[in-house]
């Protein structure tokens, strides 16, 4: 076998230099961020209306958005983008206005929505499917 016919060794994923994401991927993540914010606002409006159905619907919408984004992009960043948008929108909605108006009442359902939504966002971003590196198996004996 000559030197030219031999294939070069694949470079491990952690040894590759970092690259900026493409413009399309950046726009996709920005769109997911906005969609997460819209889901947070919609969930904040729905969850007190039909207790407990509205609360479950709002949390299921966030979980579906984060998991769907993770599967669509194939990365954890895809799940994190709508989760960040959701968290920012919901945290901004918790502040009271100068007129004294507020959106979240001091009740168990509001706290379950806030904390449950954050837990769901972290779970979706952590358990998102990631791409596996190419090459041979790392297990011994194969």
C-alpha positions, 0 to 999 in steps of 0.5 A: 500500500502506497503512502497516497492510498492510506487515509489520514487518521480522523481528528477527534472532535475535541481537537478540532478548532472552533468555527463560527456557526453559519448564518443560517444556523444563527438565524435558526437559533434566533428564531427559536429564541423568539419562539421560546419567548412567545411560548413563555408569554402564551404560557403565562397567559394560559396557565392561570386560566384553566387550572390545572389544565392550563398549567399542564398545557403551558409546560407541555408546550415548552417541553415540546418546543425545546425537544422539537428544536433539539431534534430539528437542529441535532444539538443541545444549543437547539434546545437551549435557544428556546429555553433561554427565550422562554426564561427571559420572557417569563422573568420579565413578566414577573416584575410589577409595573409602576401602576401596580399591575402584575401578571403572576399571582402569588400562588402555587400554580404560578410557582409551579409554572416558573420553577417547573418551566426552568426544570423542563428547560434544563432537562431538555437541554441536558438530554438533547440528542447530540451528534456522535463522532465518526470513527471506530468504537471507543469500547475495548475488544471491538 
